[in-house]
């Protein structure tokens, strides 16, 4: 069943983005966003989906979509780079937290073993 996880993740990502795109009334804009969305890689779609989940309002979600999927190619690239940079910092924070937790765990276990050994 481990092979189904990426598929369900991709479906959830697509659903999150598609819901917002379907809320756009302008048919030409909606079509343009759908075409540009299909050009994004899965990692880029994940980053876009995460940014949209973190948005506080529908207008912020539409602004994110407009920045990433609308406009000229360079503006889209810059917007996607900004979103992915934010995602990388979250990954780095998580990695640091895990590393510090492991180190603290080893220190605590070492202190317990030293205490038990001295008794």
Secondary structure as the mmCIF struct_conf table of DSSP 4:
data_model
#
loop_
_struct_conf.conf_type_id
_struct_conf.id
_struct_conf.beg_label_comp_id
_struct_conf.beg_label_asym_id
_struct_conf.beg_label_seq_id
_struct_conf.end_label_comp_id
_struct_conf.end_label_asym_id
_struct_conf.end_label_seq_id
HELX_RH_AL_P HELX_RH_AL_P1 UNK A 2 UNK A 22
TURN_TY1_P TURN_TY1_P1 UNK A 23 UNK A 23
HELX_RH_AL_P HELX_RH_AL_P2 UNK A 27 UNK A 38
TURN_TY1_P TURN_TY1_P2 UNK A 39 UNK A 39
BEND BEND1 UNK A 40 UNK A 40
HELX_RH_AL_P HELX_RH_AL_P3 UNK A 42 UNK A 54
BEND BEND2 UNK A 56 UNK A 57
HELX_RH_AL_P HELX_RH_AL_P4 UNK A 58 UNK A 69
BEND BEND3 UNK A 70 UNK A 71
HELX_RH_AL_P HELX_RH_AL_P5 UNK A 73 UNK A 118
#
